[in-house]
């Protein structure tokens, strides 16, 4: 009988046994951990590597940033500063896997919750902060800027980062403030490289200011203000330090008993922390309205975005969707460019007329302002539509004070302008005689009228209610009221077409000209024109007026020259401000706001 062939045993069980023994002996270390592809991360945001299983073998993790390696199965690590880093998984000295990561600064807006209603921020400290501090210091004085900024949350730490040497602040990241809908207060945030060291530094600053800082086990701190207000909360999250500052309690009214100061923790500060720690994704950085408005505004050093919700009942009267503005700071000037977005044409798409006063007035004002808005549209914007409850409440309150506002609104044409002149000769005469500086000059205001009677009744009532002694004169179609206010003569003239007020020194000897055309040439082709709200203050003109005085009746030449030198030095010491300008006008889709502050050349 033929023998049956012997079946050869399968090698598979043997190979599986060998593999199992080998893997057990090595603790699975020959398995290459998956570190993922090369990718980009944000500074301060932790990244996970390895396994969270308790049975997984431990590996040594080298993060390539100089921090000590960690030997654990799985790990989370955040890189403090931007750069390229190689992460390695090691078994002893043997490298099992590596990956290269590109770490970029975390944008400040990605650290702000998406429902923030208002945000003011500097996107990057390096290149922006130095110019801002220098400009502000020149504008208000270095002593004043130190005092002002020292009282602002997180700013002392930020200012120290400008000094040479290491700092906890990340110069490539940002700084800012934001408001949340359910928090009555403001939140400050600052990008840092070492959260623990930064929290300690801020705590020291707060203690030095007199506040009581109570550290917590999780690294945050409760801050009890020195003035007994609501407690603040200091904490860190993903590369940013936050300080939530609740609004202070209202001060007692005069005559009310002063209650014992008791610091009670506001639940709002914990709400802020929960919202920040729950933040995922882009935060407010990809807000659709913010992205839309950024394209309408020039770049800058400081930015402001605000889009508070409007109650449904007020949306008809308040079509504004939000505002975005940028402030660009250079060596000796700062320029503001902003856009106010609206769901329908602002002011009903109507423009007020240009001021007649600006068309022919004394040249050389040190300040000028114009409001060119149809009165009803302005009232609708400020007080609500004619039938709205808000408008009715306002009118009833005015009627209770004896003022019927409806006829007055209809009596105004929609152009109001003001010019301010400095009288240098009168100033020096008073300065030398009284040994104290007192402003001298003239204020001229004019408003166009469609009816004179309601305005005349209002003026006469206000003069009588305030107990002012006045004279009333009538000549032809002109009615003139004369009185004195703050030791200055005041004259108010009414004609069927305009109301004109002059207060202060009498304007004599000044050349007349088209002041509006001069202002438009200087500040923009449409500034101080129809439909514009424009404002200008010119300290350079004031300095020029002071320097041009050659003689003052009753004052010796030497005494006048000494006074000029003293006053000029005083002005130079207190402010290098040359001129400032602000203009707002309705445009398609909303309104544009532009402004400029210029300092004297160094």
DOVO-37720 format. One line per field, with one value per residue (C-alpha): residue in three letters; residue number from 1; z, x, y. Coordinates in nm, 2 decimals, m for minus. Each point is the difference from the previous one (the first is absolute). Layout:
DOVO-37720
resn <- [ala	...]
resi <- [NUM	...]
up <- [Z	...]
east <- [X	...]
north <- [Y	...]
end
This chain:
DOVO-37720
resn <- [unk	unk	unk	unk	unk	unk	unk	unk	unk	unk	unk	unk	unk	unk	unk	unk	unk	unk	unk	unk	unk	unk	unk	unk	unk	unk	unk	unk	unk	unk	unk	unk	unk	unk	unk	unk	unk	unk	unk	unk	unk	unk	unk	unk	unk	unk	unk	unk	unk	unk	unk	unk	unk	unk	unk	unk	unk	unk	unk	unk	unk	unk	unk	unk	unk	unk	unk	unk	unk	unk	unk	unk	unk	unk	unk	unk	unk	unk	unk	unk	unk	unk	unk	unk	unk	unk	unk	unk	unk	unk	unk	unk	unk	unk	unk	unk	unk	unk	unk	unk	unk	unk	unk	unk	unk	unk	unk	unk	unk	unk	unk	unk	unk	unk	unk	unk	unk	unk	unk	unk	unk	unk	unk	unk	unk	unk	unk	unk	unk	unk	unk	unk	unk	unk	unk	unk	unk	unk	unk	unk	unk	unk	unk	unk	unk	unk	unk	unk	unk	unk	unk	unk	unk	unk	unk	unk	unk	unk	unk	unk	unk	unk	unk	unk	unk	unk	unk	unk	unk	unk	unk	unk	unk	unk	unk	unk	unk	unk	unk	unk	unk	unk	unk	unk	unk	unk	unk	unk	unk	unk	unk	unk	unk	unk	unk	unk	unk	unk	unk	unk	unk	unk	unk	unk	unk	unk	unk	unk	unk	unk	unk	unk	unk	unk	unk	unk	unk	unk	unk	unk	unk	unk	unk	unk	unk	unk	unk	unk	unk	unk	unk	unk	unk	unk	unk	unk	unk	unk	unk	unk	unk	unk	unk	unk	unk	unk	unk	unk	unk	unk	unk	unk	unk	unk	unk	unk	unk	unk	unk	unk	unk	unk	unk	unk	unk	unk	unk	unk	unk	unk	unk	unk	unk	unk	unk	unk	unk	unk	unk	unk	unk	unk	unk	unk	unk	unk	unk	unk	unk	unk	unk	unk	unk	unk	unk	unk	unk	unk	unk	unk	unk	unk	unk	unk	unk	unk	unk	unk	unk	unk	unk	unk	unk	unk	unk	unk	unk	unk	unk	unk	unk	unk	unk	unk	unk	unk	unk	unk	unk	unk	unk	unk	unk	unk	unk	unk	unk	unk	unk	unk	unk	unk	unk	unk	unk	unk	unk	unk	unk	unk	unk	unk	unk	unk	unk	unk	unk	unk	unk	unk	unk	unk	unk	unk	unk	unk	unk	unk	unk	unk	unk	unk	unk	unk	unk	unk	unk	unk	unk	unk	unk	unk	unk	unk	unk	unk	unk	unk	unk	unk	unk	unk	unk	unk	unk	unk	unk	unk	unk	unk	unk	unk	unk	unk	unk	unk	unk	unk	unk	unk	unk	unk	unk	unk	unk	unk	unk	unk	unk	unk	unk	unk	unk	unk	unk	unk	unk	unk	unk	unk	unk	unk	unk	unk	unk	unk	unk	unk	unk	unk	unk	unk	unk	unk	unk	unk	unk	unk	unk	unk	unk	unk	unk	unk	unk	unk	unk	unk	unk	unk	unk	unk	unk	unk	unk	unk	unk	unk	unk	unk	unk	unk	unk	unk	unk	unk	unk	unk	unk	unk	unk	unk	unk	unk	unk	unk	unk	unk	unk	unk	unk	unk	unk	unk	unk	unk	unk	unk	unk	unk	unk	unk	unk	unk	unk	unk	unk	unk	unk	unk	unk	unk	unk	unk	unk	unk	unk	unk	unk	unk	unk	unk	unk	unk	unk	unk	unk	unk	unk	unk	unk	unk	unk	unk	unk	unk	unk	unk	unk	unk	unk	unk	unk	unk	unk	unk	unk	unk	unk	unk	unk	unk	unk	unk	unk	unk	unk	unk	unk	unk	unk	unk	unk	unk	unk	unk	unk	unk	unk	unk	unk	unk	unk	unk	unk	unk	unk	unk	unk	unk	unk	unk	unk	unk	unk	unk	unk	unk	unk	unk	unk	unk	unk	unk	unk	unk	unk	unk	unk	unk	unk	unk]
resi <- [1	2	3	4	5	6	7	8	9	10	11	12	13	14	15	16	17	18	19	20	21	22	23	24	25	26	27	28	29	30	31	32	33	34	35	36	37	38	39	40	41	42	43	44	45	46	47	48	49	50	51	52	53	54	55	56	57	58	59	60	61	62	63	64	65	66	67	68	69	70	71	72	73	74	75	76	77	78	79	80	81	82	83	84	85	86	87	88	89	90	91	92	93	94	95	96	97	98	99	100	101	102	103	104	105	106	107	108	109	110	111	112	113	114	115	116	117	118	119	120	121	122	123	124	125	126	127	128	129	130	131	132	133	134	135	136	137	138	139	140	141	142	143	144	145	146	147	148	149	150	151	152	153	154	155	156	157	158	159	160	161	162	163	164	165	166	167	168	169	170	171	172	173	174	175	176	177	178	179	180	181	182	183	184	185	186	187	188	189	190	191	192	193	194	195	196	197	198	199	200	201	202	203	204	205	206	207	208	209	210	211	212	213	214	215	216	217	218	219	220	221	222	223	224	225	226	227	228	229	230	231	232	233	234	235	236	237	238	239	240	241	242	243	244	245	246	247	248	249	250	251	252	253	254	255	256	257	258	259	260	261	262	263	264	265	266	267	268	269	270	271	272	273	274	275	276	277	278	279	280	281	282	283	284	285	286	287	288	289	290	291	292	293	294	295	296	297	298	299	300	301	302	303	304	305	306	307	308	309	310	311	312	313	314	315	316	317	318	319	320	321	322	323	324	325	326	327	328	329	330	331	332	333	334	335	336	337	338	339	340	341	342	343	344	345	346	347	348	349	350	351	352	353	354	355	356	357	358	359	360	361	362	363	364	365	366	367	368	369	370	371	372	373	374	375	376	377	378	379	380	381	382	383	384	385	386	387	388	389	390	391	392	393	394	395	396	397	398	399	400	401	402	403	404	405	406	407	408	409	410	411	412	413	414	415	416	417	418	419	420	421	422	423	424	425	426	427	428	429	430	431	432	433	434	435	436	437	438	439	440	441	442	443	444	445	446	447	448	449	450	451	452	453	454	455	456	457	458	459	460	461	462	463	464	465	466	467	468	469	470	471	472	473	474	475	476	477	478	479	480	481	482	483	484	485	486	487	488	489	490	491	492	493	494	495	496	497	498	499	500	501	502	503	504	505	506	507	508	509	510	511	512	513	514	515	516	517	518	519	520	521	522	523	524	525	526	527	528	529	530	531	532	533	534	535	536	537	538	539	540	541	542	543	544	545	546	547	548	549	550	551	552	553	554	555	556	557	558	559	560	561	562	563	564	565	566	567	568	569	570	571	572	573	574	575	576	577	578	579	580	581	582	583	584	585	586	587	588	589	590	591	592	593	594	595	596	597	598	599	600	601	602]
up <- [0.00	m0.10	0.28	0.03	m0.05	0.32	0.03	0.06	0.30	m0.08	0.10	0.08	0.37	0.06	m0.16	0.21	0.31	m0.08	m0.07	0.32	0.21	m0.18	0.05	0.36	0.07	m0.15	0.14	m0.35	m0.04	m0.35	m0.12	m0.16	0.16	m0.24	0.05	m0.29	m0.30	0.02	0.10	0.13	0.36	0.20	0.29	0.34	m0.13	0.12	m0.25	0.10	m0.08	0.08	0.17	0.29	0.07	0.34	m0.15	m0.27	0.05	0.11	m0.25	0.04	m0.17	m0.11	m0.12	m0.15	0.19	0.29	0.25	0.19	m0.18	0.15	0.03	m0.01	m0.24	m0.12	0.05	m0.08	m0.07	m0.10	m0.16	0.16	m0.30	m0.38	m0.19	m0.15	0.24	m0.04	0.23	0.05	0.16	0.17	0.14	0.21	m0.25	m0.29	m0.21	m0.09	m0.18	m0.07	m0.14	m0.08	0.12	m0.10	0.30	m0.08	0.23	0.12	m0.12	0.28	m0.16	0.01	0.38	0.02	0.03	m0.31	0.17	0.12	m0.08	0.00	m0.04	0.01	m0.09	m0.12	m0.22	0.04	0.27	m0.19	m0.24	0.14	0.37	m0.01	m0.23	0.19	0.34	m0.15	m0.17	0.31	0.22	m0.23	m0.01	0.38	0.15	0.12	0.36	m0.07	m0.23	0.26	0.26	m0.24	m0.14	0.34	0.10	m0.30	0.04	m0.13	m0.15	0.25	m0.10	m0.36	0.04	0.17	m0.31	m0.19	0.22	m0.11	0.13	0.03	0.06	0.06	m0.27	m0.35	m0.23	m0.30	0.15	0.10	0.28	0.04	0.18	m0.07	0.13	0.04	m0.01	0.34	0.18	0.15	m0.03	m0.23	m0.07	m0.08	m0.17	m0.09	m0.19	0.21	m0.04	0.35	0.15	0.35	0.01	m0.15	0.26	0.27	m0.15	m0.03	0.36	0.12	m0.19	0.15	0.35	m0.05	m0.10	0.34	m0.12	0.19	m0.22	0.12	m0.21	m0.08	m0.05	m0.37	m0.05	m0.02	0.26	0.15	0.03	0.26	m0.10	0.24	m0.03	0.11	m0.34	m0.15	m0.01	m0.32	m0.15	m0.14	m0.20	m0.30	m0.30	m0.31	m0.01	0.12	0.35	0.08	0.26	0.04	0.16	0.11	0.01	0.34	0.22	m0.02	0.26	0.26	m0.07	0.21	0.34	m0.03	0.27	m0.11	0.02	0.13	m0.28	m0.07	m0.29	m0.15	m0.29	m0.30	m0.19	m0.32	0.02	0.01	m0.30	m0.19	0.08	m0.11	m0.33	m0.07	0.09	m0.21	m0.30	m0.29	m0.36	m0.13	0.28	m0.12	m0.27	m0.27	0.09	m0.33	0.07	0.12	m0.32	m0.21	0.17	0.01	m0.38	0.02	0.23	m0.03	0.20	0.34	0.33	0.22	m0.10	0.14	m0.09	0.16	m0.09	0.31	m0.06	m0.05	0.16	m0.25	0.10	m0.08	m0.33	m0.20	0.16	0.03	m0.33	0.10	m0.04	0.14	m0.01	m0.09	0.03	m0.04	0.16	m0.19	0.20	m0.16	0.16	0.04	m0.09	0.05	m0.26	0.06	m0.27	0.09	m0.16	0.16	m0.17	m0.03	m0.14	m0.17	m0.10	0.31	0.07	m0.26	m0.28	0.05	0.04	0.19	m0.17	0.03	0.26	m0.13	0.29	m0.13	m0.34	0.12	0.35	0.16	m0.11	0.24	0.25	0.26	0.00	m0.24	0.00	m0.23	0.03	m0.33	0.07	m0.07	0.35	m0.02	m0.11	0.29	0.24	m0.15	0.06	0.35	0.14	m0.23	m0.27	0.06	0.13	0.19	0.38	0.04	m0.19	0.20	0.33	m0.09	m0.12	0.32	0.21	m0.18	0.02	0.38	m0.01	m0.20	m0.34	m0.30	m0.23	m0.30	m0.13	0.08	m0.22	m0.29	0.04	m0.06	m0.35	0.07	m0.01	0.32	0.01	0.26	m0.03	0.28	m0.02	0.24	0.09	0.08	0.07	0.26	0.14	0.06	0.14	0.26	0.07	0.07	0.21	0.20	0.00	m0.11	m0.34	m0.09	m0.35	m0.20	m0.33	m0.18	m0.07	m0.29	m0.06	m0.27	m0.07	m0.31	0.07	m0.18	0.27	0.26	0.26	0.18	0.03	0.14	0.26	0.10	0.04	0.20	0.23	0.06	0.08	0.25	0.16	0.06	0.16	m0.25	m0.05	m0.37	m0.25	m0.29	m0.31	m0.32	m0.32	m0.33	m0.02	0.24	0.38	0.21	0.36	0.20	0.33	0.18	0.08	0.20	m0.02	m0.38	m0.22	m0.19	m0.29	m0.17	m0.33	m0.16	m0.36	m0.19	m0.16	0.28	0.37	0.07	0.33	0.08	0.34	0.12	m0.15	m0.29	m0.33	m0.16	m0.25	m0.13	m0.37	m0.12	m0.23	m0.09	0.31	m0.12	m0.32	0.19	0.24	m0.29	m0.17	0.32	0.12	m0.30	m0.30	0.17	0.36	0.15	m0.30	m0.04	0.20	0.21	0.37	0.02	0.28	0.01	0.28	m0.11	0.27	m0.26	m0.09	0.37	0.02	m0.31	0.14	0.32	m0.19	m0.24	0.27	m0.04	0.24	0.27	0.12	0.35	m0.01	m0.05	m0.28	0.24	0.22	m0.30	m0.14	0.34	0.02	m0.35	0.08	0.32	m0.15	m0.30	0.23	0.21	m0.31	m0.12	0.34	0.04	m0.35	m0.35	m0.15	m0.33	m0.13	0.01	m0.24	m0.01	m0.28	m0.03	m0.31	m0.13	m0.29	m0.18	0.26	0.30	0.10	m0.01	0.30	m0.06	0.23	0.05	0.29	m0.09	0.23	m0.05	m0.16	0.25]
east <- [0.00	0.14	0.08	m0.17	0.21	0.08	m0.15	0.25	m0.09	m0.10	0.27	m0.26	m0.06	0.37	0.06	m0.28	0.15	0.35	m0.15	m0.20	0.31	0.21	m0.25	m0.06	0.37	0.05	m0.32	m0.12	0.29	0.07	m0.33	0.05	m0.23	m0.20	0.08	m0.19	0.11	0.19	m0.25	m0.04	m0.11	m0.06	0.23	m0.14	m0.26	0.08	0.04	m0.05	0.25	0.01	m0.27	m0.23	m0.04	0.12	0.16	0.19	0.38	0.18	0.21	0.23	m0.13	0.24	m0.18	0.30	m0.06	0.24	m0.26	0.09	m0.10	m0.29	m0.02	m0.37	m0.23	m0.18	0.06	m0.14	0.25	m0.03	0.28	0.04	0.15	m0.02	0.25	0.07	0.03	0.09	m0.20	0.16	m0.13	0.29	0.05	0.31	0.25	m0.18	m0.22	m0.33	m0.17	0.03	m0.21	0.08	m0.26	m0.02	m0.13	m0.14	m0.12	m0.36	m0.20	m0.16	m0.35	0.02	0.03	m0.32	m0.33	m0.21	m0.30	0.21	m0.19	0.29	0.38	0.29	0.33	0.36	0.06	0.37	0.21	0.33	0.00	m0.33	0.04	0.32	m0.16	m0.32	0.17	0.23	m0.28	m0.23	0.29	0.08	m0.37	m0.08	0.35	0.22	m0.09	m0.38	0.03	0.19	m0.27	m0.29	0.14	0.11	m0.37	m0.11	m0.02	0.30	0.16	0.29	0.11	m0.04	0.21	0.28	0.03	0.13	0.32	0.30	0.02	m0.23	m0.37	m0.31	m0.19	0.00	0.08	m0.14	m0.34	m0.26	m0.17	m0.35	m0.33	m0.34	m0.36	m0.23	m0.38	m0.05	0.29	m0.03	0.36	0.30	0.25	0.37	0.22	0.37	0.20	0.28	0.28	m0.01	m0.35	0.11	0.27	m0.24	m0.27	0.25	0.13	m0.36	m0.07	0.30	m0.11	m0.35	0.14	0.23	m0.32	m0.15	m0.24	m0.02	0.09	m0.12	0.16	m0.19	0.12	m0.08	0.24	m0.27	m0.04	m0.28	0.08	m0.18	0.03	0.15	m0.32	m0.23	m0.16	m0.10	0.27	0.20	0.12	0.35	0.06	0.18	m0.12	0.20	0.27	m0.20	m0.04	m0.35	m0.12	m0.38	m0.08	m0.37	m0.16	0.05	m0.31	m0.18	0.12	m0.26	m0.21	0.06	m0.17	m0.01	0.18	0.33	m0.03	0.29	0.23	m0.05	0.17	m0.23	0.10	m0.21	m0.12	0.07	0.38	m0.04	m0.23	0.28	0.24	m0.25	m0.06	0.37	0.09	m0.28	0.11	0.09	0.08	0.05	m0.17	m0.12	0.27	m0.22	m0.31	m0.18	m0.07	0.35	0.14	m0.24	0.10	0.37	0.00	m0.14	0.26	0.38	0.25	0.12	0.17	m0.31	m0.34	m0.36	m0.29	m0.34	m0.33	m0.23	m0.34	m0.29	m0.34	m0.26	m0.23	0.28	0.13	m0.22	0.16	0.35	0.10	0.37	0.16	0.34	0.32	0.36	0.28	0.38	0.25	0.33	0.28	0.31	0.28	m0.20	m0.35	m0.29	m0.27	m0.34	m0.20	m0.33	m0.32	m0.34	m0.21	m0.38	m0.28	m0.15	0.12	0.09	m0.21	m0.25	0.26	m0.06	0.28	m0.03	0.12	0.34	0.05	m0.03	0.22	0.29	m0.04	0.08	0.16	0.31	0.30	0.24	m0.22	0.17	m0.30	m0.29	m0.29	m0.29	m0.31	m0.18	m0.29	m0.38	m0.15	m0.27	0.26	0.23	m0.30	m0.10	0.35	0.04	m0.36	m0.17	m0.27	m0.29	m0.24	0.25	m0.04	0.36	m0.08	m0.32	0.17	0.26	m0.25	m0.21	0.30	0.08	m0.36	0.02	0.29	m0.19	0.16	m0.21	0.27	m0.21	m0.05	0.37	0.11	m0.21	0.15	0.36	0.13	0.27	0.33	0.17	0.36	0.24	0.32	0.24	0.26	0.28	0.07	0.37	0.03	m0.29	0.16	0.33	m0.17	m0.18	0.30	0.23	m0.25	m0.15	0.31	m0.20	m0.08	m0.37	m0.13	m0.11	m0.18	m0.33	m0.25	m0.23	m0.29	m0.26	m0.30	m0.22	m0.38	m0.32	m0.21	0.12	m0.28	0.06	0.37	m0.07	m0.24	0.26	0.28	m0.21	m0.12	0.36	0.12	m0.28	0.03	0.37	m0.05	0.22	m0.03	m0.05	m0.10	m0.23	0.01	m0.20	0.10	m0.18	m0.01	0.29	m0.05	0.31	0.05	0.30	0.13	0.32	0.11	0.32	0.09	m0.01	m0.24	m0.25	m0.21	m0.26	m0.16	m0.31	m0.12	m0.25	0.28	0.26	0.09	0.35	0.18	0.32	0.16	0.33	0.22	m0.14	0.15	0.16	0.28	m0.01	m0.01	m0.32	0.01	m0.14	0.10	m0.17	0.20	0.32	m0.10	m0.09	0.33	0.18	m0.20	m0.17	m0.21	m0.33	0.08	m0.21	m0.24	m0.36	m0.09	0.32	0.06	0.35	0.22	0.34	0.23	0.31	0.26	0.25	m0.22	m0.02	0.38	0.03	m0.25	0.21	0.32	m0.14	m0.10	0.23	m0.15	m0.27	m0.14	0.13	0.26	0.37	0.19	0.24	m0.28	m0.20	0.31	0.06	m0.36	0.01	0.31	m0.15	m0.34	0.17	0.22	m0.30	m0.19	0.30	0.04	m0.36	m0.08	0.16	m0.36	m0.01	m0.35	m0.28	m0.28	m0.30	m0.26	m0.30	m0.22	m0.27	0.11	m0.13	m0.06	0.05	0.23	0.37	0.20	0.34	0.23	0.35	0.21	0.33	0.28	0.26	0.32	0.26]
north <- [0.00	0.33	0.22	0.33	0.31	0.18	0.34	0.28	0.21	0.37	0.25	0.27	m0.09	m0.02	0.34	0.16	m0.15	0.13	0.35	0.00	m0.10	0.26	0.27	m0.09	0.00	0.35	0.15	0.09	0.25	m0.12	0.14	0.34	0.26	0.20	0.37	0.12	0.21	0.33	0.27	0.35	0.07	0.32	0.10	m0.09	m0.25	m0.36	m0.28	m0.37	m0.28	m0.38	m0.21	0.07	m0.38	m0.10	m0.32	0.19	0.00	0.31	0.19	0.30	0.31	0.27	0.32	0.18	0.33	m0.05	m0.12	m0.32	m0.32	m0.20	m0.38	m0.10	m0.19	0.31	0.37	0.35	0.28	0.37	0.21	0.34	0.18	m0.02	m0.20	m0.35	m0.28	m0.37	m0.23	m0.35	m0.32	m0.19	m0.34	0.07	0.13	m0.15	0.24	m0.17	0.29	0.37	0.29	0.36	0.26	0.36	0.21	0.35	0.27	m0.04	0.30	0.19	m0.01	m0.38	0.03	0.21	m0.18	0.02	0.18	0.29	0.32	0.24	m0.06	0.25	m0.16	0.04	m0.31	m0.01	0.17	0.01	0.29	0.15	0.04	0.21	0.26	0.01	0.06	0.26	0.19	m0.01	0.11	0.30	0.09	0.00	0.01	m0.29	0.04	0.00	m0.30	m0.20	0.07	m0.07	m0.33	m0.12	m0.01	m0.20	m0.38	m0.20	0.32	0.02	m0.35	0.10	0.31	m0.19	m0.22	0.31	m0.01	m0.20	m0.36	m0.29	0.05	m0.21	0.19	m0.13	0.30	m0.19	m0.03	0.25	0.19	0.13	0.04	m0.14	0.01	m0.30	0.02	m0.16	0.16	0.34	0.11	m0.02	m0.29	0.07	m0.26	m0.01	m0.26	m0.15	m0.25	m0.14	0.00	m0.09	0.26	0.26	m0.07	0.05	0.32	0.14	m0.11	0.20	0.31	m0.03	m0.03	0.30	0.19	m0.09	m0.28	m0.33	m0.30	m0.34	m0.28	m0.32	m0.36	0.01	0.30	0.26	0.28	0.19	0.37	0.21	0.37	0.25	0.22	m0.28	m0.06	m0.33	m0.27	m0.04	m0.33	m0.06	m0.32	m0.14	m0.20	m0.12	0.26	0.30	0.15	0.14	0.24	0.03	0.33	0.04	0.35	0.16	0.04	0.33	0.26	0.09	0.31	0.31	m0.05	m0.38	m0.20	m0.14	m0.38	m0.21	m0.10	m0.37	m0.17	m0.26	m0.21	0.08	m0.30	0.19	m0.06	m0.37	0.03	0.17	m0.28	m0.27	0.17	0.04	m0.35	m0.14	0.20	m0.21	0.09	0.35	0.20	0.34	0.01	m0.14	0.20	0.07	0.37	0.06	m0.15	0.21	0.33	m0.06	0.02	0.35	0.15	0.06	m0.19	0.12	m0.06	m0.02	m0.13	0.03	m0.22	0.04	m0.16	0.01	m0.16	0.23	m0.09	m0.11	0.29	0.26	m0.14	0.23	0.30	m0.14	m0.15	m0.01	m0.35	0.07	0.21	m0.08	0.25	0.01	0.24	0.03	0.16	0.15	0.20	0.33	m0.08	m0.25	m0.05	m0.16	m0.17	m0.16	m0.13	m0.01	m0.27	0.05	m0.22	0.31	0.34	0.21	0.31	m0.12	0.06	0.38	0.26	0.33	0.32	0.14	0.28	0.35	0.12	m0.19	0.15	0.35	0.05	0.13	m0.20	m0.18	m0.19	m0.22	m0.24	m0.07	m0.23	m0.07	m0.22	m0.04	m0.24	0.04	0.06	m0.27	m0.26	0.09	m0.01	m0.34	m0.13	0.13	m0.02	m0.24	0.03	0.25	m0.27	m0.21	m0.04	0.13	0.33	0.04	m0.04	0.25	0.26	m0.05	0.05	0.33	0.12	m0.05	0.24	0.25	m0.08	m0.09	m0.17	m0.08	0.36	0.06	m0.29	0.12	0.35	m0.11	m0.03	m0.26	0.20	0.10	0.13	0.14	0.19	0.09	0.28	0.08	0.36	0.00	0.37	m0.02	m0.31	0.17	0.31	m0.21	m0.23	0.29	0.19	m0.29	m0.23	m0.30	m0.15	0.03	m0.08	0.29	m0.01	m0.04	m0.28	0.03	m0.24	0.00	m0.22	0.02	0.05	m0.06	0.17	0.25	0.01	m0.34	0.08	0.35	m0.14	m0.27	0.26	0.24	m0.27	m0.13	0.35	0.05	m0.34	0.04	0.34	0.18	0.38	0.06	0.27	m0.07	0.22	m0.02	0.17	m0.09	m0.38	m0.04	m0.07	0.02	m0.12	0.13	m0.13	m0.10	m0.35	m0.09	0.37	m0.01	0.20	m0.22	0.11	m0.22	0.13	m0.16	0.06	m0.20	m0.21	m0.04	0.02	0.14	0.01	0.19	m0.03	0.16	0.26	0.20	m0.12	0.31	0.04	m0.36	m0.08	m0.17	m0.30	m0.34	m0.19	m0.32	m0.01	0.04	m0.28	m0.23	0.06	m0.09	m0.29	m0.16	0.10	m0.06	0.08	0.28	m0.05	m0.10	m0.31	0.00	0.02	0.15	0.13	0.16	0.13	0.19	0.06	0.10	0.30	0.10	m0.01	0.21	0.25	0.03	0.05	0.26	0.26	0.30	0.24	0.02	0.34	0.08	m0.28	0.06	m0.18	m0.17	m0.12	m0.13	m0.19	m0.16	m0.11	m0.15	m0.20	m0.13	m0.10	m0.16	m0.21	m0.09	m0.12	m0.20	m0.16	m0.11	m0.12	m0.04	m0.02	0.18	m0.07	m0.26	m0.07	m0.22	m0.05	m0.23	m0.03	m0.24	m0.22	m0.30	m0.28	0.22	0.29	0.07	0.14	0.16	0.18	0.12	0.12	0.17	0.09	0.28	m0.11	m0.11]
end
